[in-house]
Amino acid sequence: MTLEQLIARAREQMNARISLRNQYATELDELRGQDAPDAEQVDALRSKKADIDAELTALREQLEGYERELESDQAVQRLQAQTHPTGQRAAQPERAVEVNEQRTYTQENDPKGLRFLSDVVAEFRGNPAARERLARHVEQERHERGEVVETRAVTTSGAPGTIVPQYLIDLYAPKGRPGRKFADQCRHHDLPETGMTVYIPRQVATTATGEQANELDTVAEQDYDDEMIAVSVRTNAGSQTISRQASERGLGTEDIVFEDLLKSYDSGLDARLINAPVWGLLAVANPLTYTDADPTAAELYRKILGGVATIEDVLLDLDEDDVFTLMRGRRWAWLNGEVTDKKPFVQNSSVPLGAFATTDGAKYPAGVRGFLPNGGRVVTDNNLPSNLGAGTNEDVVVEVVQHEAHLWEDPSAPMFIRAEQPQAKKLGIDLVLYGYFAACFNRVVDAQGTPKAVHQKITGTGLVAPVF
């Protein structure tokens, strides 16, 4: 059995044990919720959970050992591919790809990605030179960024894929880019190499301490307990169909399409994180209503502070720097235009006296437009809806706890682009861009053990389209 097969088997075993552990945890919660729980059954279930925890620890150590061994083997294979015995000529006329070899696609020789995308289309048409250049490009990416690039350049259906050069991603979609402001503020995790589910722990019972009234009295004891949340891995994808005529005789056609695909991918991912039913940010956030026929910035600010206070009531040990306010660009512009003679009763030291808020993009982290009087960051994202309410003209403001906005993305990003063939009879070429992600915004549970999103969304007539 190969190391890859051993790694896959170990992961399957871990997933099976995690599912069984969650089952025992559910049974234990139901048993403890009874008026007179059977102590022996409680102890038995706790013992089963403890046994599984020990098994998971052993499996994790075994998996990490396999992965280290595989990484070492792959490093030796890469070294072997780059060298041959002294005094002998290489068997192949073309030398092996080396780390310091001139890259196939660079910002200097292909600044807009035109050559890269043209090769993707030409390879689809059967051009052997384009196929060779793309293969060399993937090999160079593999040497620079690890084996994961090569293994992920193939979809689950076995269709070949090509990884986009990193400099093109930076060119068309840099960090803090307009299309994914919220996504860039989330707490990021690397998406595992395999599987369509990721797991994250959720604490469901806390430990307890108390005063020991007398010497040698039994001290307080309350067992810690948690469960594993299963989060689905989702696919974000888009495509464009271009004609052979445009590809073969057009000027910069692929360049324009490529840029549009990248921007659409980022905007689409961000919009799903915010607006997806059931699991998206707005679907799980707790509502706060702001109703007013004549809204003011001061009133909205009080609602924002009310959201922060509610979050602190749930988390209890809230770090104020961990909360940011998410709103549409038009709402931030409206706040900038509001004039008032009232000053905040409490004002953060970083906000100048006499100012309701500050805006100076040069000094702020990527994506942050300014700060409110309490020092809270403001992030604007136009993927937030603007058609809410009875009049379909209201937007929404969200208080987001950054460390409870979990986003997993492929660590080998940029995404892959492929040429498919369903349009052959129409002389069309399909370009497909895709990537995998997972997100969780409702990990926290309340005192009763009920899953509860801590994020707060402000909606209502006080957020109708502003008039300037």
Secondary structure by P-SEA (a helix, b strand, c coil): ccaaaaaaaaaaaaaaaaaaaaaaaaaaaaaaacccccaaaaaaaaaaaaaaaaaaaaaaaaaaaaaaaaaaaaaaaaaaaaccccccccccccccccccccccccccccccaaaaaaaaaaaaaccaaaaaaaaaaaaaaaaaccccccccccccccbbbbbccaaaaaacccccccccccccccccccccccccbbbbbbbcbbbbbbbccccccccbbbbbbbbbbbbbbbbbbccccccccccccccaaaaaaaaaaaaaaaaaaaaaacccccccccccbbbbbbbcccccaaaaaaaaaaaaaaaaaaacccccccbbbbbcaaaaaaaaacccccccccccccccccccccccccccccccccccccbbbbbbbccccccccccccbbbbbbcccccbbbbcccccccccccccccccccbbbbbbcccccccccccccccccccccbbbbbccccccccc
